[in-house]
Amino acid sequence: MPNMNSHACHVPIRTCVACRKKSAQKELLAFLLLPAGIVFDINRRLATRKYYVCRDAECVQNLDKWRKKRAKGRKA
């Protein structure tokens, strides 16, 4: 009988910022926002707030649009 408090089978779920589709964290690309722009965290080693995007080319292309929309919302 498995331990009910064990997290061994837990799979973290994250949402793509471009298409809002939910997927396993390992299936998405992690990135962070810096004043200079978007930086991808390929090895997932940086200890900071990360955002996630699908590996789909359309979602990656929409990142700049998402960043501008997000920045506009923060200024208001």
C-alpha positions, 0 to 999 in steps of 0.5 A: 500500500503506497504512502498517502503522504508521498509525492512520488507520483506528482507531476507539476502542471503549468500553463502556457502564457500564450495559448493558456493550455495546461501541460506537464512542466517538463513539456514546456519551455521556462523563461523569465522576464528581465528589463532587457527582454525574455531569457530562456532558462534551458537548464531550469537552474535560475531561482526566480519567478519563471513563466512557461510557454509551449514548444509550439512555434506559434506560441513562442512567436506570440511571446513578444506580444504577450510581454507588451500586453503584460507591461501595458497592464502593469503601467495602468 
